[in-house]
Each structure stands twice: as C-alpha cells, then as structure tokens.
Amino acid sequence: MNTVDRIDVAIVGGGMVGTATALACLARGLSVTLVDPGGIRNAASYGNAGVISRGSLFPVAGPGVLKKLPRYALNRDVAIRVDYGSLLAVAPWLVAFMRRCNEASWREAAAALDPLCAAAYDEHWRIAGEIGARDLIVRRGWVKLYRSEEAFAAGALERELLGQHKVAFEVIDGAELPQFEPALKRRYARAVWHTETGSVRDPGALVQAYEAAAVQRGATLVAARARTVEEDGDGAKVLLEGGGEVRAKTVVIAAGAAAHDLTRMMGYRLPLAAERGYHRHFADASEHKLSRPIHDTGGGYVVSPMNAGLRLLSGVELARREAPANFSQITAVEADARRTVAMGDSVEPAPWHGARPSTPDGLPVIGRAPHHPHVVFAFGHGHIGLSTGPITGRVVADIVTGATSAVPITPFSPGRF
C-alpha cells in the first residue's frame, strides 16, 4: 500500500491527551485525524478537579495503603470504594497495585513523574496563549488540609520528596488559615499550600478549545468509536465500530479508560483499571469565595471553584467502566464538605461520573506499542491526565517524528508490563 494514501497521524481519543497530541503534531506539519465518538462529558478530562499540579508525583499505591486495606476492602473508608461486582475484572490490577504499596516504589514513581509534572503548567500556559484560552487558567496554587497534627505528621515523607524534587510549598498553621482562605468554615490543624500549582475554571471548555484549535489548523474529526487498531503494511489503520477505517502512517491511542478494551483487542494484557470518580456542582454560598482548590485529606474530598460553581469531587471507585453508577461516595462527602465551605443548592440534576485510566504503578503508558511498530500508546495517566496532557502531546509528537523527547519517558514504556 502506498503511503500517499494515508494521513500522517490518526489519534484515537478526543480528551486532553488526544487533542493536545493533535495540536503538537499539527505544529510539526503533520496531517491529523481525530477519532472520537464525541461528548466531552464522557471524558475524564471533563470531570476532574481542574488542578495543574506541580506536586502530583505520588501514585495511589503508597506505603501506608496496606495498613488501611481492611477498611478499604469493607468499604468503610469514603476515600476508596470497591464495586464487588467488578472484582474479577479489576483483580489483575489489584494484585499488581498491592505489590507497589511500599516506599521504594513510591520514591521511584515520584522520580519518574517529576519531569512530566514540572513541565505541565508551562506547556498548558503556552498552548492556552496560542489558542486564546488563558482566561480559563489561574495560578493560585492548591491546598491540602489536615484535621490533626497526627495526620499532618503522617505526610512527612510526601513533603520530604516534594522538597527533594524542588516542588515549592508552604506549610500554614491552622490559626493562620482563616486569614489565608476565609471561605473555610472548619478549623484545621495544618495545611500545605502548593504554590506553583494552577487550576482550570472549566476543564471541559479547555478541551473543547484545544479541539476547535486543532480543527481550525487542519485536523479532521471522525465521530466514531474505534473497534481495534491493526498494522497495515508501512502504517496502521483504525477499524471503526459500524464499519469503515482510518489509515495512517502512525496511530496514537490516547483513549483514556477505553484503551483497556481497545488494546485487549490488539492482543495486549495491560493491567489497566477504570478508577471511577464523581463530582457535582453547587452554588458558592459563602460571603468569602473559595479562591483555590482544596483537598480535605481527612474527609476524602476535593472542592474546586469552577465557572459552574463549587465542584465537589469524591474519592476513588474501583469498578468496571460500564458498571452502574453508585452515588454513595459523593452523597457522603457532600454532607461533610458543607461543614467546610458554604455550598448552596446543586446547579445540576444529578452528579457526574466517569472513569480515569489507571495503572498499578501510577505511571502513564507512553511509547511505541511493543508489537505494533506504527502505533504509539499515550494513556493511563490516572489523576493527572488533564494536568500532563499538553506535555504528553508534545512527547508523542516527538516520538512520531523521531525527535528527542521533551522529557524522559523510559519509565512510562509499554514494555514494562
């Protein structure tokens, strides 16, 4: 088959990673097609806390998790819920996850993620400036809140590693918090302010702005779901559900949680899980408006100020991507969060829920597919897909064109599994 018949790059997935990859490839003069069924509300990029975090170096598999495993297993901790109807499906991920719940693995993951997270905000800001979307991004940091001195002391290793990787933060005494963030009603013992972190006031709108810019610069949209990807002579092709195909010199799989089923169809058995999350928007009823995202470590929730109101986010739910929604976590944290910030009525009829693509080691999967030389993987970012999507897109464009990668990606290799 003649390469003239192909576009340069077909990207499966229209979330933050996919659209950022499209822009980066277009900037290198490549022809691009985005394959996505549409509906930004279905993307994890839409539903997160909007945090562009310099300090998101730590996977969920931390050294203290195994001690809490009995509580997690019995669904007695609001931070993590297990859907037992999905247990068989997530079992391979869970086994690999538990092997990583130690300090050595945590340190290793932090070192691997540091260059990616260090480049995240600047790449966001650069692209947002090019496409006229800087009004959606603010940089006031974000705050982790601790209800007791014991809880603060338990985070000492995390703060040690932040310092080791030169992540700027300030510790705020509980007595100073009312002046620092007057919107807080609850009293806390300590807080850690991540000063270099930015946040997005409307994550869905930002992804849509990326997509619109890609189309304006020449990308083609194909509103379809990919069934599988196959090698195709001197390129690869995306086979679409319902028939049809997209042929390209290189196919990039940036399909988020949907990459699990797609790569299985290709013959891979990657230990991916759908970490499901929930959010709901409420009117900000405080006299003093919340100025930055907050994470109540004792309550297992995040509250982030958005254009749509205060976005309340609950913890992790381990479940099949297509399992029925269970609103128990978001319902539980709503009652608790109302004691922290003044939230009015919900501004939407029901909570949002979606799935984050998660690996056991907390590292994304970025690199050429082991058995498909014309396919590049770019998924598995877990909680940092929105944050690191733009720099990932730049890295993927480097891989496609054979350029030196913008950041080290050896730890993210698909071959590590």
C-alpha positions in Angstrom: 0.0 0.0 0.0 1.2 3.5 -0.9 1.9 5.9 2.0 0.4 8.6 -0.2 -3.0 7.1 0.6 -2.5 7.7 4.3 -2.7 10.7 6.6 0.3 11.2 8.8 -1.3 10.6 12.3 -4.6 9.2 13.4 -5.4 9.8 17.1 -7.9 7.7 18.9 -9.4 9.7 21.7 -10.5 13.3 21.9 -9.8 14.1 25.6 -7.0 16.3 26.8 -4.2 14.0 25.8 -5.7 13.3 22.3 -6.4 17.0 21.4 -3.0 18.1 22.8 -1.3 15.5 20.7 -3.3 16.7 17.6 -2.0 20.3 18.2 1.5 19.2 18.7 1.5 17.0 15.5 -0.1 19.8 13.5 2.6 22.2 14.7 5.2 19.8 13.1 3.4 20.0 9.8 1.8 16.6 10.0 -1.7 15.8 8.8 -4.0 14.7 11.6 -7.3 12.9 12.1 -9.0 12.7 15.5 -11.2 9.6 16.0 -13.7 10.0 18.9 -17.4 9.3 19.4 -17.9 12.8 20.8 -19.5 14.1 24.0 -16.9 15.9 26.2 -19.0 15.0 29.3 -17.9 11.4 28.9 -14.2 12.2 29.1 -12.2 12.1 32.3 -10.7 15.4 31.1 -14.1 16.9 31.8 -14.8 15.6 35.2 -11.6 16.2 37.3 -10.6 18.8 39.8 -9.0 21.0 37.2 -5.7 21.1 39.0 -2.5 21.5 37.0 -0.3 20.3 39.8 3.5 20.6 40.0 3.4 18.3 43.0 1.2 15.4 41.7 4.2 13.0 41.9 2.6 10.3 44.0 0.6 7.3 42.9 -2.3 5.9 44.8 -0.2 2.9 45.7 1.6 4.5 48.7 3.5 2.9 51.6 0.6 3.4 54.0 -2.2 1.8 51.9 -1.8 -1.8 53.0 -2.5 -0.8 56.6 -5.8 0.6 55.5 -6.7 -2.4 53.3 -9.2 -3.9 55.7 -11.2 -0.7 55.8 -11.0 -0.3 52.0 -12.0 -3.9 51.5 -15.1 -3.4 53.6 -15.9 -0.1 52.0 -15.6 1.6 55.4 -13.4 4.5 54.1 -15.0 7.1 51.9 -11.8 7.7 50.0 -12.0 4.3 48.2 -14.9 2.2 47.3 -14.7 -1.3 45.7 -17.6 -2.5 43.5 -17.6 -6.2 44.2 -19.5 -7.0 41.1 -16.3 -5.8 39.3 -13.8 -7.6 41.5 -12.9 -10.3 38.9 -12.3 -7.6 36.2 -10.0 -5.5 38.4 -8.2 -8.4 40.1 -5.0 -8.3 37.9 -4.7 -4.5 38.6 -5.3 -5.0 42.3 -2.6 -7.7 42.6 0.0 -5.6 40.8 -1.1 -2.5 42.8 -0.5 -4.1 46.2 3.0 -5.1 45.1 3.7 -1.4 44.6 2.5 -0.3 48.0 5.9 0.3 49.5 8.2 3.3 50.0 10.8 2.2 47.4 8.2 2.0 44.6 6.7 5.3 45.8 10.0 7.1 45.5 10.7 5.5 42.1 7.3 6.7 40.8 7.9 10.2 42.1 11.2 10.4 40.4 9.7 9.3 37.1 6.8 11.7 37.3 8.7 14.7 38.4 10.0 15.9 34.9 6.5 15.4 33.4 4.8 17.4 36.2 7.5 20.0 36.2 6.7 20.8 32.6 2.9 20.6 32.9 1.9 24.2 33.8 4.2 26.0 31.3 3.0 23.8 28.5 -0.6 24.5 29.4 0.0 28.2 29.6 1.9 28.3 26.3 -0.8 26.5 24.3 -3.6 28.4 26.1 -2.0 31.6 24.9 -1.7 30.4 21.3 -5.4 29.4 21.2 -6.9 32.2 23.2 -7.9 30.2 26.3 -5.8 31.7 29.1 -8.9 33.1 30.7 -9.7 29.5 31.8 -6.5 29.1 33.8 -5.5 30.7 37.1 -2.4 30.1 39.3 -3.2 30.5 42.9 -2.0 27.1 44.0 -4.0 24.5 45.8 -4.2 23.5 49.4 -4.1 20.1 51.3 -5.9 20.4 54.6 -5.1 18.3 57.7 -7.5 17.9 60.5 -5.0 16.9 63.2 -1.3 17.2 63.9 -1.1 13.4 63.7 -2.5 13.5 60.1 0.0 16.2 59.2 2.9 14.3 60.7 1.8 11.2 58.6 2.5 13.3 55.5 6.2 13.9 56.3 7.5 11.5 53.7 5.5 13.2 51.0 6.8 16.6 52.0 10.4 15.2 52.1 10.0 14.0 48.5 8.4 17.3 47.4 11.5 19.1 48.8 13.8 16.6 47.1 12.3 17.3 43.7 12.2 21.1 44.3 8.5 21.4 44.4 7.6 24.7 46.1 5.1 24.6 49.0 4.4 26.4 52.2 3.1 25.0 55.5 0.3 27.1 57.0 -0.5 26.9 60.7 -4.2 26.2 61.5 -4.5 29.6 63.3 -3.5 31.4 60.1 -5.9 29.6 57.7 -8.9 31.8 58.3 -7.0 34.8 57.0 -5.3 32.8 54.2 -8.6 31.2 53.0 -11.6 33.0 54.6 -14.1 30.7 52.9 -13.1 27.8 55.2 -15.6 27.2 58.0 -14.0 24.2 59.6 -10.9 24.5 61.7 -7.8 22.6 60.6 -4.5 21.8 62.4 -2.3 22.5 59.4 -2.3 23.0 55.6 0.2 22.6 52.8 -0.1 25.2 50.1 1.3 24.1 46.7 2.2 27.5 45.4 3.2 26.6 41.8 0.0 24.7 41.0 -2.5 26.1 38.6 -6.2 25.3 38.1 -8.7 25.3 35.2 -12.0 27.0 35.7 -13.8 24.8 33.2 -11.8 21.7 32.1 -14.4 20.6 29.5 -14.3 24.0 27.9 -10.5 23.9 27.8 -10.5 20.5 26.0 -13.1 21.9 23.5 -10.9 24.9 22.9 -8.0 22.5 22.1 -10.2 20.6 19.7 -11.5 23.7 18.0 -8.0 25.0 17.5 -6.9 21.6 16.0 -9.8 21.7 13.5 -9.0 25.3 12.7 -5.4 24.3 11.9 -6.5 21.4 9.6 -7.3 18.4 11.7 -10.2 16.2 10.6 -12.7 14.8 13.1 -14.2 11.4 12.7 -17.2 10.9 15.1 -16.9 7.2 15.7 -15.7 4.7 18.2 -12.6 2.7 17.4 -13.1 -1.1 17.5 -9.4 -2.1 17.1 -6.1 -1.0 15.5 -4.1 -3.1 13.1 -0.7 -2.9 11.5 -1.2 -2.2 7.8 1.9 -2.6 5.7 4.0 0.5 6.2 1.4 2.1 8.5 -1.5 1.2 10.7 -5.3 1.5 10.5 -8.1 2.2 12.9 -11.1 -0.1 12.3 -14.3 1.7 13.4 -17.4 0.2 15.0 -20.2 0.0 12.5 -17.7 -0.2 9.6 -15.1 2.0 8.0 -11.5 2.6 8.7 -8.9 5.4 9.1 -5.5 4.6 7.6 -2.4 6.5 8.8 1.4 6.3 8.9 1.1 6.3 12.7 -1.8 5.7 15.0 -1.8 7.2 18.5 -4.0 5.5 21.1 -5.0 8.2 23.6 -8.4 6.8 24.5 -8.2 7.0 28.3 -10.0 4.3 30.2 -11.3 3.0 26.8 -7.8 2.0 25.9 -8.2 -1.1 28.1 -10.6 -2.8 25.8 -9.0 -1.4 22.7 -5.6 -2.8 23.5 -7.0 -6.1 24.5 -8.5 -6.4 21.0 -4.9 -5.8 19.8 -3.6 -8.7 21.9 -2.2 -6.8 24.9 -3.0 -7.6 28.5 -2.0 -4.4 30.2 -3.0 -4.1 33.9 -5.3 -1.1 33.4 -8.3 -0.3 35.7 -11.0 2.3 35.5 -10.7 4.4 38.6 -14.1 5.9 38.6 -14.8 9.3 40.0 -17.9 11.5 40.8 -18.5 15.2 41.0 -21.3 17.7 41.5 -21.5 21.5 41.2 -23.0 23.6 44.0 -23.6 27.3 44.2 -20.9 29.1 46.2 -22.9 30.5 49.1 -20.1 31.9 51.1 -19.5 35.6 51.7 -15.9 34.9 51.0 -15.5 33.0 47.8 -13.2 30.0 47.7 -10.1 31.2 45.8 -8.3 27.9 45.0 -8.9 24.1 45.1 -8.8 22.5 48.5 -8.2 18.8 49.4 -9.6 17.8 52.8 -7.3 14.8 53.5 -9.4 13.7 56.4 -12.7 13.9 54.5 -11.7 12.3 51.3 -12.9 15.0 49.0 -11.8 18.0 46.9 -13.6 21.2 46.4 -12.6 23.3 43.4 -14.0 26.7 42.4 -15.3 26.5 38.8 -17.2 28.8 36.5 -20.2 26.5 37.0 -19.9 26.8 40.8 -18.1 24.8 43.5 -17.2 21.4 42.1 -17.2 18.8 44.8 -15.3 15.6 44.0 -15.3 12.3 45.9 -12.7 9.6 46.1 -11.8 6.6 44.0 -14.2 3.9 43.0 -12.7 0.7 41.6 -15.3 -0.7 39.2 -15.8 -1.7 35.6 -16.1 1.3 33.3 -19.6 0.3 32.3 -20.8 -0.7 35.8 -24.0 1.2 37.1 -23.3 4.5 38.9 -23.2 4.4 42.7 -23.6 7.8 44.3 -22.8 6.7 47.8 -19.4 8.4 48.0 -20.4 11.7 46.6 -23.5 11.7 48.8 -21.4 11.0 51.9 -18.8 13.7 51.2 -21.4 16.3 50.4 -22.6 16.3 54.0 -19.1 16.6 55.3 -18.0 19.3 52.8 -20.9 21.5 53.7 -19.2 21.9 57.1 -16.0 23.1 55.4 -17.3 25.5 52.8 -20.7 27.2 52.4 -22.4 25.4 49.5 -25.8 26.3 48.2 -28.1 24.1 46.1 -26.8 21.9 43.4 -26.8 23.6 40.0 -27.3 20.3 38.1 -29.9 17.5 38.4 -27.5 14.6 39.2 -23.8 14.0 39.9 -21.4 13.4 37.0 -19.4 10.2 36.9 -16.6 9.0 34.7 -13.6 6.7 34.6 -9.9 7.6 34.9 -7.4 5.2 33.2 -5.2 3.9 35.9 -2.0 1.7 36.0 -0.9 -0.2 39.2 2.3 1.8 39.4 0.6 5.2 38.9 2.7 5.9 35.8 1.2 6.6 32.3 1.8 4.4 29.4 3.7 6.4 26.7 5.7 4.9 23.9 5.5 2.7 20.8 3.4 -0.4 21.2 5.7 -3.5 21.6 4.2 -5.5 18.8 2.8 -2.7 16.6 5.6 -0.5 15.3 3.3 2.1 13.7 1.2 2.5 16.9 2.0 4.8 19.8 0.4 4.4 23.3 -0.5 7.5 25.3 -2.9 6.7 28.1 -3.1 5.6 31.7 -2.5 9.0 33.3 -4.8 8.3 36.3 -5.5 11.6 38.2 -3.0 13.7 36.2 -4.4 13.4 32.6 -5.7 17.0 32.4 -2.5 18.3 34.1 0.0 16.5 32.0 -2.0 16.1 28.8 -0.3 19.0 26.9 3.3 17.9 27.7 2.3 14.3 26.8 1.0 15.5 23.5 4.4 17.2 22.8 6.2 14.0 23.8 4.0 11.9 21.5 4.7 14.3 18.6 8.4 13.8 19.4 8.0 10.0 19.2 6.1 10.2 15.9 8.7 12.5 14.3 11.8 10.8 15.8 12.8 13.8 17.7 14.4 13.8 21.2 11.7 13.6 23.8 10.8 16.7 25.7 11.0 14.8 29.0 12.5 11.3 29.9 9.9 8.7 29.1 11.7 5.4 29.7 9.8 4.7 33.0 6.5 5.0 31.0 7.4 2.4 28.4 4.5 0.0 27.5 7.1 -2.8 27.7 7.4 -2.5 31.5 4.4 -4.8 31.9 
